[in-house]
Amino acid sequence: MTNLSLAIGECAPTKASAPLARSKAEDIATLLKAVSDPTRLQILALLAKAEQQEDCTCNLTEPLGLSQPTISHHLKKLAEVGLVEKQRRGTWIWYSINQDRWQELGRLFQ
């Protein structure tokens, strides 16, 4: 019985604890929404494994079996939350993972 009381006491909030700031919670929720899409997770995995950890849209269409506009849409969503960075090279835009933002996402689960 004592162990049960201790376990409940350990996880119960105290009066001194404060909730996560609303703005931070909204930022995290937006980030998690962006990566909750399976295609976006696949894109991030492809970018992480790519040579120089970057790639252009044209190289992502075949492995994913999706059109260039669809890939671009998903990359735009990832860029909006800061998970990918983009750089124009000629007619193509090259994408890479924003390591700072990626690590921030990883810290959520520590």
MARVEXVO-334639 format. One record per atom (N, C-alpha, C): atom name; x negated, y negated, z negated; residue in three letters. Coordinates in pm, whole numbers, plus 32768, in hexadecimal, padded with zeros to 4 digits. Atoms other than C-alpha are relative to their C-alpha. Layout:
# MARVEXVO-334639
<rec atom="CA" x="X" y="Y" z="Z" rest="ala"/>
...
This chain:
# MARVEXVO-334639
<rec atom="N" x="7FAE" y="8076" z="8000" rest="met"/>
<rec atom="CA" x="8000" y="8000" z="8000" rest="met"/>
<rec atom="C" x="7FA9" y="7F83" z="8000" rest="met"/>
<rec atom="N" x="8059" y="8073" z="8005" rest="thr"/>
<rec atom="CA" x="7EE1" y="7F13" z="7FB4" rest="thr"/>
<rec atom="C" x="7FC4" y="7FE4" z="8088" rest="thr"/>
<rec atom="N" x="8037" y="8015" z="7F7B" rest="asn"/>
<rec atom="CA" x="7E48" y="7F4A" z="810B" rest="asn"/>
<rec atom="C" x="8063" y="7FBB" z="805D" rest="asn"/>
<rec atom="N" x="7F9B" y="803F" z="7FAD" rest="leu"/>
<rec atom="CA" x="7F8E" y="7EEB" z="81B3" rest="leu"/>
<rec atom="C" x="800F" y="7F6C" z="7FDD" rest="leu"/>
<rec atom="N" x="7FF7" y="808B" z="802B" rest="ser"/>
<rec atom="CA" x="7FA7" y="7DAC" z="80E6" rest="ser"/>
<rec atom="C" x="7F89" y="7FB0" z="8030" rest="ser"/>
<rec atom="N" x="807A" y="8043" z="7FD5" rest="leu"/>
<rec atom="CA" x="7E41" y="7D55" z="8139" rest="leu"/>
<rec atom="C" x="8004" y="7FE7" z="8097" rest="leu"/>
<rec atom="N" x="7FFA" y="800F" z="7F6F" rest="ala"/>
<rec atom="CA" x="7E77" y="7D8F" z="82AE" rest="ala"/>
<rec atom="C" x="8062" y="7F91" z="8027" rest="ala"/>
<rec atom="N" x="7F9F" y="8069" z="7FE2" rest="ile"/>
<rec atom="CA" x="7FAC" y="7CB1" z="82B2" rest="ile"/>
<rec atom="C" x="7FC8" y="7F79" z="7FD8" rest="ile"/>
<rec atom="N" x="803A" y="807C" z="802F" rest="gly"/>
<rec atom="CA" x="7EFA" y="7BA6" z="81E9" rest="gly"/>
<rec atom="C" x="7F92" y="7FCD" z="805B" rest="gly"/>
<rec atom="N" x="806D" y="802A" z="7FA8" rest="glu"/>
<rec atom="CA" x="7DD3" y="7BA4" z="82D9" rest="glu"/>
<rec atom="C" x="8033" y="7FC2" z="8081" rest="glu"/>
<rec atom="N" x="7FD1" y="8034" z="7F81" rest="cys"/>
<rec atom="CA" x="7EA5" y="7B5E" z="840B" rest="cys"/>
<rec atom="C" x="806A" y="7F94" z="7FF1" rest="cys"/>
<rec atom="N" x="7F99" y="8066" z="8016" rest="ala"/>
<rec atom="CA" x="7FAA" y="7A79" z="836F" rest="ala"/>
<rec atom="C" x="7FC1" y="7F76" z="8002" rest="ala"/>
<rec atom="N" x="8039" y="8087" z="7FFC" rest="pro"/>
<rec atom="CA" x="7F70" y="7908" z="83B8" rest="pro"/>
<rec atom="C" x="8005" y="7FBF" z="7F77" rest="pro"/>
<rec atom="N" x="8003" y="804B" z="807D" rest="thr"/>
<rec atom="CA" x="7F10" y="782A" z="8298" rest="thr"/>
<rec atom="C" x="8031" y="7F73" z="801D" rest="thr"/>
<rec atom="N" x="7FD2" y="8089" z="7FEE" rest="lys"/>
<rec atom="CA" x="7F8F" y="76CB" z="825E" rest="lys"/>
<rec atom="C" x="7F93" y="7FA9" z="803C" rest="lys"/>
<rec atom="N" x="806F" y="8050" z="7FCE" rest="ala"/>
<rec atom="CA" x="7E36" y="764A" z="82B6" rest="ala"/>
<rec atom="C" x="7FE2" y="8017" z="8094" rest="ala"/>
<rec atom="N" x="801F" y="7FE4" z="7F74" rest="ser"/>
<rec atom="CA" x="7E2C" y="76EA" z="8410" rest="ser"/>
<rec atom="C" x="8057" y="7FA9" z="805B" rest="ser"/>
<rec atom="N" x="7FBA" y="8054" z="7FA0" rest="ala"/>
<rec atom="CA" x="7E8C" y="7614" z="8538" rest="ala"/>
<rec atom="C" x="8010" y="804C" z="8083" rest="ala"/>
<rec atom="N" x="7FEF" y="7FBC" z="7F80" rest="pro"/>
<rec atom="CA" x="7F1A" y="768C" z="8682" rest="pro"/>
<rec atom="C" x="7F9E" y="7FC8" z="8067" rest="pro"/>
<rec atom="N" x="8050" y="802C" z="7F8F" rest="leu"/>
<rec atom="CA" x="7E55" y="7671" z="87C1" rest="leu"/>
<rec atom="C" x="803C" y="7F7F" z="8037" rest="leu"/>
<rec atom="N" x="7FCE" y="807F" z="7FCA" rest="ala"/>
<rec atom="CA" x="7E70" y="7510" z="884A" rest="ala"/>
<rec atom="C" x="8051" y="801A" z="807E" rest="ala"/>
<rec atom="N" x="7FA5" y="7FEA" z="7F8E" rest="arg"/>
<rec atom="CA" x="7F8B" y="74F8" z="8948" rest="arg"/>
<rec atom="C" x="7FB8" y="7FF0" z="8085" rest="arg"/>
<rec atom="N" x="8045" y="8017" z="7F80" rest="ser"/>
<rec atom="CA" x="7EAB" y="746A" z="8A5B" rest="ser"/>
<rec atom="C" x="7FA2" y="8074" z="8020" rest="ser"/>
<rec atom="N" x="805A" y="7F8E" z="7FEB" rest="lys"/>
<rec atom="CA" x="7DB1" y="7587" z="8A2A" rest="lys"/>
<rec atom="C" x="8052" y="807C" z="8025" rest="lys"/>
<rec atom="N" x="7FA9" y="7F8D" z="7FE2" rest="ala"/>
<rec atom="CA" x="7ECA" y="7688" z="8A2A" rest="ala"/>
<rec atom="C" x="8034" y="7FF9" z="808F" rest="ala"/>
<rec atom="N" x="7FCF" y="8011" z="7F77" rest="glu"/>
<rec atom="CA" x="7F54" y="75F8" z="8B6E" rest="glu"/>
<rec atom="C" x="7F90" y="801B" z="8066" rest="glu"/>
<rec atom="N" x="8071" y="7FE7" z="7FA9" rest="asp"/>
<rec atom="CA" x="7DF9" y="75FF" z="8C0E" rest="asp"/>
<rec atom="C" x="7FE4" y="8096" z="800D" rest="asp"/>
<rec atom="N" x="8018" y="7F70" z="8000" rest="ile"/>
<rec atom="CA" x="7DC6" y="776A" z="8BAB" rest="ile"/>
<rec atom="C" x="8070" y="8049" z="804B" rest="ile"/>
<rec atom="N" x="7F8E" y="7FC0" z="7FBC" rest="ala"/>
<rec atom="CA" x="7F24" y="77CA" z="8C24" rest="ala"/>
<rec atom="C" x="7FF5" y="7FEF" z="8097" rest="ala"/>
<rec atom="N" x="8010" y="8019" z="7F70" rest="thr"/>
<rec atom="CA" x="7EE1" y="7728" z="8D77" rest="thr"/>
<rec atom="C" x="7F92" y="8057" z="803A" rest="thr"/>
<rec atom="N" x="806F" y="7FAC" z="7FD5" rest="leu"/>
<rec atom="CA" x="7D97" y="77DF" z="8D93" rest="leu"/>
<rec atom="C" x="802A" y="8092" z="800A" rest="leu"/>
<rec atom="N" x="7FD4" y="7F74" z="7FFF" rest="leu"/>
<rec atom="CA" x="7E33" y="792D" z="8D39" rest="leu"/>
<rec atom="C" x="8067" y="801B" z="806D" rest="leu"/>
<rec atom="N" x="7FA0" y="7FF0" z="7F92" rest="lys"/>
<rec atom="CA" x="7F50" y="78F7" z="8E31" rest="lys"/>
<rec atom="C" x="7FB6" y="8011" z="8085" rest="lys"/>
<rec atom="N" x="804C" y="7FFA" z="7F83" rest="ala"/>
<rec atom="CA" x="7E50" y="78C0" z="8F44" rest="ala"/>
<rec atom="C" x="7FC0" y="8089" z="8014" rest="ala"/>
<rec atom="N" x="8044" y="7F7F" z="7FF1" rest="val"/>
<rec atom="CA" x="7D99" y="7A05" z="8EFD" rest="val"/>
<rec atom="C" x="805E" y="8077" z="7FEE" rest="val"/>
<rec atom="N" x="7FA2" y="7F91" z="8011" rest="ser"/>
<rec atom="CA" x="7ED4" y="7AD0" z="8EC0" rest="ser"/>
<rec atom="C" x="802B" y="803D" z="8084" rest="ser"/>
<rec atom="N" x="7FDE" y="7FCC" z="7F7C" rest="asp"/>
<rec atom="CA" x="7EFB" y="7B05" z="9036" rest="asp"/>
<rec atom="C" x="7F96" y="8066" z="802B" rest="asp"/>
<rec atom="N" x="8060" y="7F99" z="7FD9" rest="pro"/>
<rec atom="CA" x="7E59" y="7C4A" z="90B2" rest="pro"/>
<rec atom="C" x="7FA3" y="7FD5" z="8072" rest="pro"/>
<rec atom="N" x="8053" y="802D" z="7F91" rest="thr"/>
<rec atom="CA" x="7DDD" y="7BA9" z="91F5" rest="thr"/>
<rec atom="C" x="7F94" y="7FA1" z="7FCE" rest="thr"/>
<rec atom="N" x="8063" y="805F" z="8035" rest="arg"/>
<rec atom="CA" x="7D30" y="7A95" z="9133" rest="arg"/>
<rec atom="C" x="7F94" y="8048" z="7FB1" rest="arg"/>
<rec atom="N" x="8064" y="7FB0" z="8047" rest="leu"/>
<rec atom="CA" x="7C87" y="7B94" z="9054" rest="leu"/>
<rec atom="C" x="7FA3" y="8046" z="8064" rest="leu"/>
<rec atom="N" x="8051" y="7FC1" z="7F98" rest="gln"/>
<rec atom="CA" x="7C10" y="7C4A" z="918D" rest="gln"/>
<rec atom="C" x="7F9F" y="7F9A" z="803D" rest="gln"/>
<rec atom="N" x="8055" y="8069" z="7FC7" rest="ile"/>
<rec atom="CA" x="7B8A" y="7B04" z="921C" rest="ile"/>
<rec atom="C" x="7F8D" y="7FE1" z="7FA1" rest="ile"/>
<rec atom="N" x="8069" y="801D" z="8063" rest="leu"/>
<rec atom="CA" x="7ACC" y="7AB8" z="90DB" rest="leu"/>
<rec atom="C" x="7F9A" y="8071" z="7FFB" rest="leu"/>
<rec atom="N" x="805B" y="7F8D" z="8001" rest="ala"/>
<rec atom="CA" x="7A39" y="7C17" z="90DC" rest="ala"/>
<rec atom="C" x="7FA7" y="8000" z="807C" rest="ala"/>
<rec atom="N" x="804F" y="8006" z="7F86" rest="leu"/>
<rec atom="CA" x="79CB" y="7BF2" z="9247" rest="leu"/>
<rec atom="C" x="7F98" y="7F90" z="7FFB" rest="leu"/>
<rec atom="N" x="805F" y="806E" z="800B" rest="leu"/>
<rec atom="CA" x="792B" y="7AA1" z="9202" rest="leu"/>
<rec atom="C" x="7F8F" y="8022" z="7F9F" rest="leu"/>
<rec atom="N" x="8065" y="7FDB" z="8063" rest="ala"/>
<rec atom="CA" x="7877" y="7B2A" z="90D0" rest="ala"/>
<rec atom="C" x="7F9A" y="8063" z="8039" rest="ala"/>
<rec atom="N" x="8058" y="7F9A" z="7FC7" rest="lys"/>
<rec atom="CA" x="77E5" y="7C48" z="919E" rest="lys"/>
<rec atom="C" x="7FBD" y="7FD4" z="8081" rest="lys"/>
<rec atom="N" x="8035" y="802F" z="7F80" rest="ala"/>
<rec atom="CA" x="7796" y="7B7B" z="92D5" rest="ala"/>
<rec atom="C" x="7F6E" y="7FD6" z="7FF3" rest="ala"/>
<rec atom="N" x="8088" y="8030" z="7FFB" rest="glu"/>
<rec atom="CA" x="7636" y="7B27" z="933D" rest="glu"/>
<rec atom="C" x="8000" y="7F6C" z="7FD8" rest="glu"/>
<rec atom="N" x="8007" y="808A" z="8033" rest="gln"/>
<rec atom="CA" x="75D8" y="79E0" z="928D" rest="gln"/>
<rec atom="C" x="807E" y="7FDA" z="7FB0" rest="gln"/>
<rec atom="N" x="7F83" y="8015" z="804A" rest="gln"/>
<rec atom="CA" x="7728" y="7A06" z="91D4" rest="gln"/>
<rec atom="C" x="8056" y="7F92" z="803E" rest="gln"/>
<rec atom="N" x="7FAB" y="805E" z="7FB7" rest="glu"/>
<rec atom="CA" x="77D9" y="793A" z="92E0" rest="glu"/>
<rec atom="C" x="802A" y="8042" z="8082" rest="glu"/>
<rec atom="N" x="7FD1" y="7FCB" z="7F80" rest="asp"/>
<rec atom="CA" x="78A0" y="7980" z="9419" rest="asp"/>
<rec atom="C" x="8062" y="7F9F" z="803D" rest="asp"/>
<rec atom="N" x="7F9E" y="8056" z="7FBD" rest="cys"/>
<rec atom="CA" x="797B" y="78DA" z="951B" rest="cys"/>
<rec atom="C" x="8080" y="804F" z="8016" rest="cys"/>
<rec atom="N" x="7F7C" y="7FC4" z="7FED" rest="thr"/>
<rec atom="CA" x="7AE7" y="791C" z="955C" rest="thr"/>
<rec atom="C" x="7FFD" y="806A" z="806D" rest="thr"/>
<rec atom="N" x="8004" y="7FA4" z="7F8F" rest="cys"/>
<rec atom="CA" x="7A96" y="79C6" z="96A4" rest="cys"/>
<rec atom="C" x="7FCD" y="808B" z="7FDA" rest="cys"/>
<rec atom="N" x="8036" y="7F7F" z="802B" rest="asn"/>
<rec atom="CA" x="79DA" y="7ADB" z="95ED" rest="asn"/>
<rec atom="C" x="8059" y="8048" z="7F9B" rest="asn"/>
<rec atom="N" x="7FA9" y="7FC4" z="8064" rest="leu"/>
<rec atom="CA" x="7AF0" y="7B1C" z="94F4" rest="leu"/>
<rec atom="C" x="807E" y="803D" z="803D" rest="leu"/>
<rec atom="N" x="7F83" y="7FD1" z="7FC3" rest="thr"/>
<rec atom="CA" x="7C0B" y="7B63" z="95E9" rest="thr"/>
<rec atom="C" x="8000" y="8097" z="8017" rest="thr"/>
<rec atom="N" x="8004" y="7F71" z="7FDF" rest="glu"/>
<rec atom="CA" x="7B9C" y="7CBC" z="965B" rest="glu"/>
<rec atom="C" x="8005" y="805B" z="7F85" rest="glu"/>
<rec atom="N" x="7FFC" y="7FA6" z="8074" rest="pro"/>
<rec atom="CA" x="7B50" y="7D5A" z="9507" rest="pro"/>
<rec atom="C" x="8088" y="7FFF" z="7FB8" rest="pro"/>
<rec atom="N" x="7F80" y="8009" z="8045" rest="leu"/>
<rec atom="CA" x="7C9D" y="7CDF" z="947D" rest="leu"/>
<rec atom="C" x="8077" y="8020" z="805B" rest="leu"/>
<rec atom="N" x="7F94" y="7FE3" z="7FA3" rest="gly"/>
<rec atom="CA" x="7D68" y="7D21" z="95B8" rest="gly"/>
<rec atom="C" x="806A" y="7F93" z="8003" rest="gly"/>
<rec atom="N" x="7FA4" y="8071" z="8003" rest="leu"/>
<rec atom="CA" x="7E01" y="7BC6" z="95A4" rest="leu"/>
<rec atom="C" x="7FD4" y="7F97" z="8065" rest="leu"/>
<rec atom="N" x="801F" y="8069" z="7F9E" rest="ser"/>
<rec atom="CA" x="7E12" y="7A9F" z="9690" rest="ser"/>
<rec atom="C" x="7FAE" y="7F91" z="7FBF" rest="ser"/>
<rec atom="N" x="8050" y="8070" z="8030" rest="gln"/>
<rec atom="CA" x="7D2F" y="7971" z="9673" rest="gln"/>
<rec atom="C" x="8055" y="7F9B" z="7FB3" rest="gln"/>
<rec atom="N" x="7FAE" y="805D" z="804E" rest="pro"/>
<rec atom="CA" x="7E4F" y="788B" z="9608" rest="pro"/>
<rec atom="C" x="8025" y="8035" z="7F74" rest="pro"/>
<rec atom="N" x="7FDE" y="7FC5" z="8082" rest="thr"/>
<rec atom="CA" x="7EAE" y="797D" z="94F1" rest="thr"/>
<rec atom="C" x="7F89" y="7FFA" z="7FA1" rest="thr"/>
<rec atom="N" x="8079" y="8007" z="8052" rest="ile"/>
<rec atom="CA" x="7D48" y="7994" z="9474" rest="ile"/>
<rec atom="C" x="7FE7" y="7F6F" z="7FD4" rest="ile"/>
<rec atom="N" x="8014" y="808D" z="801F" rest="ser"/>
<rec atom="CA" x="7D2B" y="7818" z="9486" rest="ser"/>
<rec atom="C" x="805F" y="7FD0" z="7F93" rest="ser"/>
<rec atom="N" x="7F9E" y="8024" z="8067" rest="his"/>
<rec atom="CA" x="7E68" y="77F2" z="93B7" rest="his"/>
<rec atom="C" x="7FD0" y="802E" z="7F76" rest="his"/>
<rec atom="N" x="802D" y="7FCA" z="8080" rest="his"/>
<rec atom="CA" x="7DDF" y="78D3" z="92A5" rest="his"/>
<rec atom="C" x="7F80" y="7FB9" z="7FCF" rest="his"/>
<rec atom="N" x="8079" y="8047" z="8025" rest="leu"/>
<rec atom="CA" x="7C8C" y="7827" z="92AA" rest="leu"/>
<rec atom="C" x="8021" y="7F72" z="7FD0" rest="leu"/>
<rec atom="N" x="7FD6" y="8085" z="802B" rest="lys"/>
<rec atom="CA" x="7D3B" y="76D7" z="928B" rest="lys"/>
<rec atom="C" x="8033" y="8005" z="7F70" rest="lys"/>
<rec atom="N" x="7FCD" y="7FF1" z="8089" rest="lys"/>
<rec atom="CA" x="7DEE" y="7751" z="9152" rest="lys"/>
<rec atom="C" x="7F8D" y="8014" z="7F9D" rest="lys"/>
<rec atom="N" x="8074" y="7FEA" z="8058" rest="leu"/>
<rec atom="CA" x="7CA4" y="77CA" z="90BE" rest="leu"/>
<rec atom="C" x="7FAE" y="7F80" z="7FF1" rest="leu"/>
<rec atom="N" x="8049" y="807F" z="8005" rest="ala"/>
<rec atom="CA" x="7C01" y="767D" z="9113" rest="ala"/>
<rec atom="C" x="8049" y="7F9B" z="7FA8" rest="ala"/>
<rec atom="N" x="7FB0" y="805F" z="804F" rest="glu"/>
<rec atom="CA" x="7D1D" y="75BA" z="9071" rest="glu"/>
<rec atom="C" x="7FE8" y="8010" z="7F6A" rest="glu"/>
<rec atom="N" x="801A" y="7FEA" z="808F" rest="val"/>
<rec atom="CA" x="7CCF" y="765A" z="8F20" rest="val"/>
<rec atom="C" x="7F6A" y="8001" z="7FE2" rest="val"/>
<rec atom="N" x="8090" y="800C" z="8014" rest="gly"/>
<rec atom="CA" x="7B59" y="7634" z="8F55" rest="gly"/>
<rec atom="C" x="7FB3" y="8082" z="7FFD" rest="gly"/>
<rec atom="N" x="8047" y="7F80" z="8002" rest="leu"/>
<rec atom="CA" x="7B03" y="77A5" z="8F76" rest="leu"/>
<rec atom="C" x="7FA2" y="8012" z="8076" rest="leu"/>
<rec atom="N" x="805A" y="7FFA" z="7F8D" rest="val"/>
<rec atom="CA" x="7A68" y="777B" z="90CE" rest="val"/>
<rec atom="C" x="7FDD" y="7F72" z="802B" rest="val"/>
<rec atom="N" x="802E" y="807E" z="7FC8" rest="glu"/>
<rec atom="CA" x="79A1" y="7664" z="9169" rest="glu"/>
<rec atom="C" x="7FF5" y="8014" z="8096" rest="glu"/>
<rec atom="N" x="8005" y="7FF3" z="7F6F" rest="lys"/>
<rec atom="CA" x="79A0" y="761B" z="92DB" rest="lys"/>
<rec atom="C" x="7F9D" y="7F9C" z="803B" rest="lys"/>
<rec atom="N" x="8060" y="8055" z="7FB8" rest="gln"/>
<rec atom="CA" x="78A7" y="758D" z="93D0" rest="gln"/>
<rec atom="C" x="8018" y="8014" z="8095" rest="gln"/>
<rec atom="N" x="7FE9" y="7FF8" z="7F6F" rest="arg"/>
<rec atom="CA" x="78ED" y="753B" z="953D" rest="arg"/>
<rec atom="C" x="7F7B" y="800F" z="8046" rest="arg"/>
<rec atom="N" x="8074" y="7FE9" z="7FAB" rest="arg"/>
<rec atom="CA" x="77EF" y="75C2" z="9633" rest="arg"/>
<rec atom="C" x="8032" y="8010" z="808E" rest="arg"/>
<rec atom="N" x="7FCA" y="7FFD" z="7F78" rest="gly"/>
<rec atom="CA" x="784D" y="756C" z="9796" rest="gly"/>
<rec atom="C" x="8097" y="8007" z="7FFA" rest="gly"/>
<rec atom="N" x="7F6F" y="7FF2" z="7FFF" rest="thr"/>
<rec atom="CA" x="79AE" y="75E4" z="97D4" rest="thr"/>
<rec atom="C" x="8034" y="8057" z="7F8E" rest="thr"/>
<rec atom="N" x="7FD6" y="7FA4" z="806A" rest="trp"/>
<rec atom="CA" x="79B3" y="76D8" z="96B0" rest="trp"/>
<rec atom="C" x="7FE7" y="7FC5" z="7F77" rest="trp"/>
<rec atom="N" x="8014" y="8026" z="808D" rest="ile"/>
<rec atom="CA" x="79D6" y="76A4" z="953B" rest="ile"/>
<rec atom="C" x="7FCD" y="807C" z="7FB7" rest="ile"/>
<rec atom="N" x="803C" y="7F94" z="804E" rest="trp"/>
<rec atom="CA" x="78F8" y="777A" z="945F" rest="trp"/>
<rec atom="C" x="8029" y="7FF1" z="7F6F" rest="trp"/>
<rec atom="N" x="7FD1" y="7FFF" z="8089" rest="tyr"/>
<rec atom="CA" x="7971" y="77DA" z="9305" rest="tyr"/>
<rec atom="C" x="7FA1" y="804D" z="7FA7" rest="tyr"/>
<rec atom="N" x="804F" y="7FBA" z="8065" rest="ser"/>
<rec atom="CA" x="78B5" y="783E" z="91CD" rest="ser"/>
<rec atom="C" x="8049" y="7FF2" z="7F7A" rest="ser"/>
<rec atom="N" x="7FC1" y="8003" z="8084" rest="ile"/>
<rec atom="CA" x="791E" y="7887" z="9069" rest="ile"/>
<rec atom="C" x="7FBF" y="7F92" z="7FAD" rest="ile"/>
<rec atom="N" x="8030" y="8065" z="805E" rest="asn"/>
<rec atom="CA" x="78FE" y="7764" z="8F78" rest="asn"/>
<rec atom="C" x="7FDF" y="804C" z="7F7F" rest="asn"/>
<rec atom="N" x="802B" y="7FAC" z="806F" rest="gln"/>
<rec atom="CA" x="7831" y="7818" z="8E70" rest="gln"/>
<rec atom="C" x="802B" y="7FC9" z="7F77" rest="gln"/>
<rec atom="N" x="7FD6" y="803A" z="8080" rest="asp"/>
<rec atom="CA" x="7886" y="7724" z="8D57" rest="asp"/>
<rec atom="C" x="8092" y="8022" z="7FE3" rest="asp"/>
<rec atom="N" x="7F71" y="7FE4" z="8012" rest="arg"/>
<rec atom="CA" x="79FB" y="7752" z="8D8C" rest="arg"/>
<rec atom="C" x="8016" y="8096" z="7FEF" rest="arg"/>
<rec atom="N" x="7FF5" y="7F6F" z="800A" rest="trp"/>
<rec atom="CA" x="79D1" y="78CA" z="8DB9" rest="trp"/>
<rec atom="C" x="7FDC" y="802E" z="7F72" rest="trp"/>
<rec atom="N" x="8029" y="7FDD" z="8088" rest="gln"/>
<rec atom="CA" x="7918" y="78E2" z="8C6C" rest="gln"/>
<rec atom="C" x="8067" y="7FD2" z="7F9A" rest="gln"/>
<rec atom="N" x="7F95" y="802F" z="8058" rest="glu"/>
<rec atom="CA" x="7A29" y="7814" z="8BC9" rest="glu"/>
<rec atom="C" x="8072" y="8065" z="7FFD" rest="glu"/>
<rec atom="N" x="7F99" y="7F9A" z="7FF9" rest="leu"/>
<rec atom="CA" x="7B22" y="7917" z="8C40" rest="leu"/>
<rec atom="C" x="7FD6" y="807A" z="7FAE" rest="leu"/>
<rec atom="N" x="8032" y="7F8D" z="804C" rest="gly"/>
<rec atom="CA" x="7A48" y="7A2C" z="8BB0" rest="gly"/>
<rec atom="C" x="8003" y="7FEB" z="7F6A" rest="gly"/>
<rec atom="N" x="8000" y="801E" z="8091" rest="arg"/>
<rec atom="CA" x="7A34" y="797F" z="8A5D" rest="arg"/>
<rec atom="C" x="808C" y="800F" z="7FC3" rest="arg"/>
<rec atom="N" x="7F79" y="7FEE" z="8035" rest="leu"/>
<rec atom="CA" x="7BAD" y="799A" z="8A3D" rest="leu"/>
<rec atom="C" x="8013" y="8089" z="7FC0" rest="leu"/>
<rec atom="N" x="7FED" y="7F77" z="802C" rest="phe"/>
<rec atom="CA" x="7B85" y="7B0C" z="89FD" rest="phe"/>
<rec atom="C" x="7F97" y="802C" z="7F99" rest="phe"/>
<rec atom="N" x="8064" y="7FDE" z="8066" rest="gln"/>
<rec atom="CA" x="7A6C" y="7AFB" z="88FC" rest="gln"/>
<rec atom="C" x="803C" y="7FF9" z="7F77" rest="gln"/>
